[in-house]
């Protein structure tokens, strides 16, 4: 996550006992300046998150019902190839149950 100047950076809950729940950002990078430091993982994670939400949006648009556990599994997946297969399955599955079976 990239924080802008003036934003507060959340810290671990244990520090709250000492009044340090968040500290102001004193240094910042814009997205282009930060890119060499993230090795593409920020972009990859964003792509995976968007792909997961696309799978769920297609399921919802088609009226296919899946459990909260299945939704959590889709959102937790970071493999864009798997998410691509699930997206195709969400678009073609005859039912929510068939989608789940096709997830593997």
C-alpha angles and dihedrals in degrees: 000000000000117000124205124225110279093024119121119241111218115231134199114294092244090069091059088076086068096044093259102118090135137004126207117253112250098177127037143177128207117230095267093048091050096047096086090056099052100056090218095293092117091055092043092051091049091050091050092049091050091047092051091051089049090055091052093045092054091048090050094045091052092047093241111156120218130169126259087250090059090048090051091049091052092048092048094053114104098177107103092195091057091045089051090055090047090050091054089047091049089054095049108028113114092217143006089256091054090051091054092048089050092053089075 
